[in-house]
């Protein structure tokens, strides 16, 4: 009996079951408040846009999925070894009285910076957007390209 009372386990006191439930309710409210203003079930869609990075001897190739984004709404920046894709995705609004059964598509501003494995030539970058897929070709800097060494 003493162990339960000291360490917060349910006890045999009158009304203790209700106080235990009240404590659990307070803890659940605190947990849900930690989610902030986000509605339950919409914690986040993950990283956007999804990106693949590949390379060959001369360049890095970045592919990013950007469904519904127009090229005019995108901003690309490159630095010594980083590519940043930023922009805004707009989605047509549903009726004001629409009841959602599932809501996974998000609209709004986004920014994604990806580190490239080596130095690049920022003057040699090509980008195109076709069918919602952004393809960026970034030439490697001369010092980052592999060199064939002849053995004497």
SERO-4910 file (N, C-alpha, C, O; in steps of 0.05 Angstrom, whole numbers):
BEGIN
 pado doro    nc1    nc2    nc3   cac1   cac2   cac3    cc1    cc2    cc3    oc1    oc2    oc3
  Unk    A     16    -24      0      0      0      0     17     25      0     12     44    -15
  Unk    A     37     26     17     55     49     19     70     53     -7     73     76    -16
  Unk    A     80     32    -19     95     33    -44     78     46    -66     88     64    -80
  Unk    A     53     38    -69     36     49    -89     31     79    -85     31     94   -104
  Unk    A     27     87    -60     21    115    -54     46    132    -59     43    154    -70
  Unk    A     69    122    -52     93    138    -55    102    141    -84    112    162    -92
  Unk    A     98    121   -100    108    121   -127     87    126   -149     92    120   -172
  Unk    A     64    136   -142     44    144   -161     28    122   -174     13    127   -193
  Unk    A     30     98   -165     14     76   -175    -14     78   -164    -18     91   -143
  Unk    A    -34     67   -176    -61     68   -165    -62     57   -137    -48     37   -130
  Unk    A    -77     70   -120    -79     61    -92   -107     53    -85   -125     55   -102
  Unk    A   -112     46    -61   -138     37    -52   -154     59    -38   -175     54    -27
  Unk    A   -144     84    -39   -158    105    -26   -184    111    -41   -187    105    -64
  Unk    A   -204    122    -26   -229    129    -37   -225    151    -58   -213    171    -52
  Unk    A   -236    148    -81   -234    169   -102   -208    169   -117   -204    185   -135
  Unk    A   -190    151   -109   -164    152   -122   -165    144   -152   -149    153   -168
  Unk    A   -184    127   -159   -186    119   -187   -193    143   -204   -183    146   -226
  Unk    A   -210    160   -194   -218    184   -209   -194    204   -210   -190    217   -231
  Unk    A   -179    206   -189   -156    224   -190   -135    213   -209   -120    228   -222
  Unk    A   -132    186   -210   -113    174   -229   -122    180   -258   -105    187   -274
  Unk    A   -148    178   -263   -158    184   -290   -154    214   -296   -148    221   -319
  Unk    A   -158    231   -277   -154    260   -281   -125    266   -287   -119    283   -304
  Unk    A   -107    252   -274    -78    256   -280    -71    247   -308    -56    260   -322
  Unk    A    -83    224   -316    -79    215   -344    -90    235   -364    -78    240   -385
  Unk    A   -113    246   -358   -125    266   -376   -107    290   -379   -104    300   -401
  Unk    A    -96    300   -357    -78    323   -358    -53    317   -374    -44    333   -389
  Unk    A    -42    293   -371    -19    285   -386    -25    283   -416     -9    291   -433
  Unk    A    -49    273   -423    -56    272   -452    -60    300   -463    -52    305   -486
  Unk    A    -72    318   -448    -75    346   -457    -48    359   -462    -44    373   -482
  Unk    A    -30    354   -444     -3    365   -447     11    353   -472     24    368   -487
  Unk    A      7    328   -477     18    315   -501      6    328   -526     21    335   -545
  Unk    A    -20    332   -527    -33    343   -551    -25    373   -555    -24    382   -577
  Unk    A    -21    387   -533    -13    415   -535     15    417   -547     21    437   -560
  Unk    A     32    397   -544     59    397   -555     58    396   -585     78    403   -598
  Unk    A     36    388   -597     33    388   -626     29    416   -637     30    420   -661
  Unk    A     23    435   -620     19    462   -629     -8    466   -642    -28    454   -633
  Unk    A     -9    482   -663    -35    488   -676    -41    469   -698    -62    472   -712
  Unk    A    -25    448   -702    -30    430   -724    -53    411   -716    -54    401   -694
  Unk    A    -71    407   -735    -93    388   -729    -81    360   -727    -61    353   -739
  Unk    A    -94    344   -710    -85    316   -707    -85    302   -733   -103    306   -750
  Unk    A    -65    285   -737    -64    270   -762    -49    284   -784    -45    273   -805
  Unk    A    -41    309   -780    -27    325   -800     -1    335   -789      5    359   -789
  Unk    A     15    317   -779     40    324   -766     61    333   -787     77    350   -780
  Unk    A     60    324   -811     78    333   -831     80    312   -853     76    288   -849
  Unk    A     86    322   -877     87    304   -900    115    294   -905    119    280   -925
  Unk    A    134    302   -889    161    293   -894    177    315   -908    169    338   -908
  Unk    A    199    307   -920    216    326   -933    205    332   -961    199    313   -976
  Unk    A    203    357   -968    194    364   -994    213    384  -1006    220    403   -992
  Unk    A    221    381  -1030    215    359  -1049    233    335  -1044    256    338  -1034
  Unk    A    224    312  -1052    241    288  -1051    262    291  -1073    257    300  -1095
  Unk    A    287    284  -1066    310    289  -1083    327    264  -1086    331    249  -1067
  Unk    A    337    260  -1111    358    239  -1116    382    254  -1127    380    273  -1142
  Unk    A    406    245  -1118    431    257  -1128    449    234  -1138    454    215  -1124
  Unk    A    458    237  -1163    476    218  -1175    500    234  -1186    500    258  -1187
  Unk    A    520    219  -1195    543    232  -1207    557    214  -1227    554    190  -1226
  Unk    A    572    227  -1245    591    212  -1261    617    227  -1259    621    243  -1241
  Unk    A    636    222  -1277    662    235  -1275    662    265  -1279    679    279  -1269
  Unk    A    642    275  -1293    641    304  -1300    621    321  -1285    624    345  -1283
  Unk    A    600    308  -1275    578    325  -1263    563    310  -1242    564    286  -1239
  Unk    A    547    326  -1227    527    316  -1208    500    320  -1221    496    340  -1235
  Unk    A    482    302  -1216    455    303  -1227    435    302  -1204    435    284  -1188
  Unk    A    418    323  -1202    399    324  -1181    371    323  -1194    365    338  -1212
  Unk    A    354    305  -1184    326    303  -1193    309    308  -1169    313    296  -1147
  Unk    A    289    325  -1172    271    332  -1150    242    330  -1160    236    340  -1181
  Unk    A    226    317  -1144    197    315  -1151    183    340  -1141    183    347  -1118
  Unk    A    171    355  -1160    157    379  -1154    130    380  -1168    125    397  -1185
  Unk    A    112    361  -1162     86    361  -1175     70    386  -1170     67    396  -1148
  Unk    A     59    397  -1191     42    421  -1189     57    447  -1186     44    468  -1183
  Unk    A     83    447  -1188     99    471  -1186    108    480  -1213    117    464  -1230
  Unk    A    105    506  -1219    113    517  -1245    141    528  -1243    150    535  -1221
  Unk    A    156    528  -1265    184    537  -1264    186    566  -1256    206    574  -1244
  Unk    A    165    582  -1261    166    610  -1253    164    613  -1222    171    634  -1211
  Unk    A    155    592  -1209    152    593  -1179    176    581  -1165    176    577  -1141
  Unk    A    198    575  -1180    222    562  -1168    245    581  -1168    247    599  -1185
  Unk    A    262    578  -1148    287    593  -1145    309    573  -1139    308    560  -1118
  Unk    A    329    571  -1156    352    554  -1152    377    570  -1146    382    590  -1159
  Unk    A    392    562  -1126    418    575  -1119    438    553  -1115    433    532  -1104
  Unk    A    463    559  -1124    485    540  -1120    508    555  -1106    512    579  -1111
  Unk    A    522    541  -1089    547    551  -1077    569    531  -1082    566    514  -1100
  Unk    A    590    532  -1068    613    515  -1072    606    485  -1073    616    471  -1090
  Unk    A    588    476  -1056    580    448  -1056    552    444  -1046    546    424  -1033
  Unk    A    534    463  -1052    507    461  -1043    487    472  -1064    493    491  -1077
  Unk    A    465    458  -1066    443    467  -1084    419    472  -1066    411    456  -1049
  Unk    A    406    495  -1070    382    502  -1056    359    505  -1075    361    520  -1095
  Unk    A    337    491  -1070    313    493  -1086    292    505  -1069    285    494  -1048
  Unk    A    282    528  -1077    261    541  -1061    238    549  -1080    242    552  -1104
  Unk    A    215    553  -1069    192    561  -1086    167    560  -1070    166    560  -1046
  Unk    A    145    560  -1086    119    559  -1074    101    541  -1090    100    542  -1114
  Unk    A     87    524  -1075     68    506  -1088     40    515  -1081     33    519  -1058
  Unk    A     24    518  -1102     -4    527  -1098    -22    504  -1106    -17    489  -1125
  Unk    A    -43    501  -1091    -63    481  -1096    -90    495  -1097    -96    512  -1079
  Unk    A   -107    489  -1116   -133    502  -1118   -149    495  -1093   -149    473  -1083
  Unk    A   -163    516  -1084   -178    513  -1059   -204    497  -1064   -217    500  -1084
  Unk    A   -211    481  -1045   -236    467  -1045   -258    486  -1034   -251    508  -1024
  Unk    A   -282    478  -1036   -304    494  -1025   -300    499   -995   -289    482   -982
  Unk    A   -309    522   -986   -306    529   -958   -319    509   -939   -310    505   -917
  Unk    A   -341    496   -948   -355    477   -930   -346    448   -936   -360    429   -928
  Unk    A   -324    444   -950   -315    417   -956   -307    402   -931   -293    413   -913
  Unk    A   -315    377   -929   -307    360   -907   -286    341   -917   -291    325   -936
  Unk    A   -262    342   -906   -240    325   -915   -242    297   -902   -248    295   -878
  Unk    A   -238    277   -918   -235    250   -908   -205    243   -905   -198    226   -889
  Unk    A   -189    255   -922   -160    253   -921   -149    278   -933   -158    287   -954
  Unk    A   -129    289   -919   -116    313   -930    -86    310   -927    -74    312   -905
  Unk    A    -73    304   -950    -44    300   -950    -29    320   -968     -5    323   -965
  Unk    A    -43    333   -986    -30    352  -1004    -29    379   -990    -48    389   -980
  Unk    A     -5    390   -989      0    415   -976      8    436   -996     21    430  -1017
  Unk    A      2    461   -990     10    483  -1007     26    502   -990     25    501   -965
  Unk    A     42    519  -1003     57    539   -988     86    540   -997     94    527  -1016
  Unk    A    102    557   -984    130    560   -990    146    537   -980    140    524   -960
  Unk    A    167    530   -995    185    509   -987    214    517   -994    218    534  -1011
  Unk    A    232    504   -981    261    508   -987    275    483   -979    271    472   -957
  Unk    A    292    473   -997    307    448   -992    336    453  -1001    341    458  -1024
  Unk    A    354    450   -982    383    453   -989    395    425   -987    391    411   -967
  Unk    A    410    417  -1008    423    391  -1008    453    396  -1012    461    411  -1029
  Unk    A    469    382   -996    498    384   -999    507    364  -1021    497    342  -1023
  Unk    A    524    374  -1038    535    357  -1059    562    345  -1049    575    358  -1032
  Unk    A    569    322  -1059    593    308  -1048    620    323  -1053    639    317  -1039
  Unk    A    621    341  -1072    646    355  -1078    641    383  -1089    618    391  -1091
  Unk    A    663    396  -1095    660    424  -1106    649    424  -1134    653    405  -1149
  Unk    A    635    445  -1140    622    448  -1167    632    473  -1181    645    490  -1169
  Unk    A    625    474  -1206    630    498  -1222    603    513  -1224    586    504  -1240
  Unk    A    599    534  -1209    573    547  -1209    565    560  -1236    542    567  -1239
  Unk    A    585    563  -1254    579    574  -1280    568    553  -1299    557    560  -1321
  Unk    A    570    528  -1292    561    506  -1309    538    490  -1297    541    467  -1290
  Unk    A    515    504  -1294    491    491  -1282    469    493  -1302    463    515  -1313
  Unk    A    456    471  -1307    432    470  -1325    409    458  -1310    412    439  -1295
  Unk    A    385    470  -1314    361    460  -1300    338    460  -1320    335    477  -1337
  Unk    A    321    440  -1316    296    439  -1332    274    425  -1315    280    408  -1299
  Unk    A    250    433  -1320    227    422  -1306    208    410  -1326    197    424  -1343
  Unk    A    205    383  -1325    188    369  -1344    170    350  -1328    179    333  -1312
  Unk    A    144    352  -1332    124    335  -1319    127    333  -1289    124    311  -1277
  Unk    A    133    356  -1276    135    356  -1247    162    346  -1235    164    343  -1211
  Unk    A    181    341  -1253    207    331  -1243    228    352  -1252    232    358  -1275
  Unk    A    242    364  -1232    263    382  -1237    289    367  -1240    296    351  -1223
  Unk    A    303    371  -1263    329    358  -1268    350    379  -1269    348    397  -1286
  Unk    A    370    377  -1252    392    397  -1251    418    382  -1256    424    362  -1244
  Unk    A    433    392  -1276    460    381  -1282    480    402  -1273    480    425  -1281
  Unk    A    498    394  -1255    518    412  -1243    546    401  -1249    553    380  -1240
  Unk    A    561    416  -1265    588    408  -1272    606    408  -1247    604    426  -1230
  Unk    A    623    388  -1245    643    388  -1223    664    408  -1228    671    414  -1251
  Unk    A    675    419  -1207    698    437  -1209    722    420  -1219    724    396  -1214
  Unk    A    740    433  -1233    763    419  -1245    779    404  -1223    788    381  -1228
  Unk    A    782    416  -1200    797    402  -1179    782    378  -1167    794    361  -1154
  Unk    A    755    376  -1171    740    354  -1161    738    331  -1181    730    309  -1173
  Unk    A    745    336  -1206    744    315  -1226    766    295  -1222    789    303  -1216
  Unk    A    761    269  -1226    782    250  -1224    803    253  -1247    795    260  -1269
  Unk    A    827    248  -1241    849    251  -1261    862    224  -1265    866    209  -1246
  Unk    A    868    218  -1290    882    194  -1296    912    199  -1292    923    218  -1304
  Unk    A    925    183  -1276    953    186  -1271    968    165  -1286    962    141  -1283
  Unk    A    988    173  -1302   1004    153  -1316   1027    144  -1298   1040    161  -1285
  Unk    A   1032    119  -1297   1052    108  -1281   1078    105  -1298   1077     94  -1320
  Unk    A   1100    114  -1288   1125    113  -1303   1142     90  -1294   1164     86  -1305
***
